[in-house]
C-alpha cells in the first residue's frame, strides 16, 4: 500500500502548558514526503489510528486537562481530506488507547475510566464503519489495546 496515515505524538512544550497536538500525517510516495491532513493544538492528542483501506480510517484521542477534556473519535472516508468527529465524551478521567478493525464495517476501540470510584474498562464497538460507536463496560478492568 503506498498511502499511509499516521498519528503524530503528544508534544508538551513547557511546564503547565498541556502542549497537546493532535496531528495526522499522510504519505502517498512510500514515506518520501508527508502532508498534514488533521491538526488540532492544545485540546487533545491522538493515541491510535486504524484504517480499513486507503480512504477509510478512524483515529482515537484523549485529553485530561484542556478546555475540552475527554475522549474523541474522528473518521474519514476520503483518504484524510476531511475528518468527522463521530464520538465525544467529556469525562476527563476517560481514556482511549487502541483501535482495531475486523473488516470495513466492524471495529473495536479500547480504553477505560480511572475515576475516583475505581477503574472501569471500556470497549467501543462499531458495526457501521465508524459512524456510531456503542460502549461496553468491564468494571475493575482497564483495556489498553
Protein Blocks (a to p, Z undefined) as FASTA:
>chain_A
ZZdcdddddddfbghiaoiacdddddfehomaccdfbdcehjaccfbdcdfbfklccddd
ddfbdfbgcjdddddfehomaccdfbdcfbfkbccfbdcdfblmbccdddddddfnbccd
dddddfehomaccddddehiacfZZ
